[in-house]
Structures are given as C-alpha cells and as structure tokens.
C-alpha cells in the first residue's frame, strides 16, 4: 500500500511539473509576441530585454562582456563607444551601392519619422548655440522630419557605428567658411548621436588649431575617436586661398592681406598628407563687402590684381587653381578622396541681410519637394572639377527647396536681422553628410 501510495504521489508531482512547464512556456511565448506586456515589468528590468540590433553585441565587445546598460533609441547614449558595435550588414550594404554611378543630387524630400539623427537641445558639446534652433523661441520643428531620397539609388543608412568603422584609422577634414563649419558640427552631432561622448579627444593642437592670444576662437577644431582612431576636423578658410600680410608703410597698425588666387591655403599644403577625406567649400565671402571688411587684396601669379576685377572671375580662378593642385596631389596619394561642395543657397526675400530681407516661411517644402535636373545648380563648381579626380558634392538644388530650415529671425543676437544663410541644426547639413557618407 505504501509503495502504491508513493508511486501515486510521485506521479502527481510529475504531472504538476509538466503542467507548470507548459504554462510557463505559453506565457513566455505570448510575452515575447506582445510587447505590451513589457509595460508590466519594473522599469529597472526593462533594460534586460536586448533588442535584435544588439543580439551579436557580446561577440564584438572587448573582453566578451556586455555593457552594464543596453542602449535604446529613447534614453541616454550607450556607455560604450559606438564603433565597437557589431554590424554585419555594413559590408553588404556598401557592396550593393554604386556611389559613382548615382546622381545623389536628383531626387525628392520624403517624410521620415526617424529623423532627426540627434537632438538640437542636447548636442551642446559640438553644436554652437547660435545654430541650435531648439534653444531659440522657434516653436515649429516639422522641418526636421524629412530625409532626401535620390531617384536612382539607395542611400545607405547613416549611424555613428558605420561611420567610425568606415573611417577607422582615417581623418576627415572640412575646410571652408561658416557653412563648412556647420557641416562639421552636424557630422560631430551625427556620429555621437548628440551626446557629450567624453571619450572623444580634442586634438586641435596636432594641426595648429589653438586659440591665439586675443582671438575670439581658434582657426578650427579637431576631434579624435580613440577606439577607431578616427579624426574629424574643421579649418576656417573662407576663400581657400593663401593669405599673406602686406606691409603698410604709412600706417603700420593697419594690416591688409594679399589673397593669392592661384595658391591653396597654407593649412592644406602643410597637412594634406594626413587627410583621407577632404571636403572643401567657398562662395559667400566673394563679395565687395567681405573683401573690404577683411582687408583682402587680390593677387595672382605673384602680382596684384586690379580691384576692378569681377569677383566671380576671381572665385572661378581660385576653384580651378585649387582643383588643379589637388589633382596633382591625388596622383601622389591615390587613397585621398577630395570633394568640392557646391554653394549652399540663401533664401532672403524682399531684400538682403542688411536691407530688411527675411525668410519667414515655416511650412516644409512649400515650393516643391523634387529635383529633376541632371546638371548642378552651381555650374562654376561643376565646371571646376570636370575632368579631374576631385568629386562634386552637389547639394545646391536639394537645399534650395528648404527655405523653412534657416535660423531666420530666431537668432539670439539678430537685432531684428534675419539669418537666411545659415541653417538650423539638426537640419539640411545633416543631409549633406548623409550623401558624403554614401560616397566615402
């Protein structure tokens, strides 16, 4: 009897165990199929749910250990450097694209709820406050929710991870004016997701980019992502020309500068061998007001030019000269990729910046969303690179459609003057960097 009773009791326990396992299995399966159930978890436990994007993270993380917190898209930045993430799709995506066979300038703007790449109110280490429209009194930010879709090719998705992988042990240099600086700041915000990224090193001193005594700012900035050894820098050169001080005998305190149209800026000649990708821009300083304010005097072939020379002709000579020089340098360094970025459009209406011009529109794509033309809207830059190994980063026409994206009247020190030249960030320069990323 005792043996029969023991066997009966044992069978009952087994039955309860089987039933418990079946119920647990059904619950776990249902829970995995229905994300709504995660709302019943404690918030501290929700970080233990590893998204599909991070399933292979452990294999690629140094020491084969996962970080203490799994990053998500709505909270803080991950506490690991982006370039250690495992991304198996990167190589396939690059192979599928044919950058040189694609006209990235032809296409259309389409809504995308996944934009922007970073927060304009959080990217404080990299983004100048004067360009962070989220920190101004502007209230409409619908312009941030669009991306550029080229007509005849697919633009690879940008992430900081992919960029740092592609640029491992390489340097990206932006050289140009304030629009070039905007593109540089945009790139830094895009790579870091707008987070402070304390591991990123300031290496400006390596390139002579230090603040001189009495100066408002240095001539540029350079930052390095140490784990991938990727450097991103900007150097200020509004004309891309070599500047040489001119002695004024009658007034030694007054200094003017010879602007040598046929010589590239000294910074390029000194550091070009250290660059792997170079992006140049110039354009908005080629007017009499800027020349007079900067005390620039035209020179070419070792001689002064007449002040009556048309400045568009002077700019054209500069572009052809610098492209020719860079072409000769690429022969020596075939791994160097050089891009001449086309002109960023202005959108002043009913006047210029100093005559009451404005850009009040806040409705996205009011004038249309599509670029159909094959040729560039900046024929001067297009002609300058024609037949050379310098590539055109053509952003003029696609940017022309985005008049609602400027700083406008919301600049902190505008004094009623509209800024219809510079862009809100996040904004249009992010798209320039997406296209750049696709081509490097």
Order of alpha helices (4+ residues) and beta strands (2+ residues): alpha-alpha-alpha-alpha-beta-beta-alpha-beta-alpha-beta-beta-beta-beta-beta-alpha-beta-alpha-beta-beta-alpha-beta-beta-alpha-beta-alpha-beta-beta-alpha
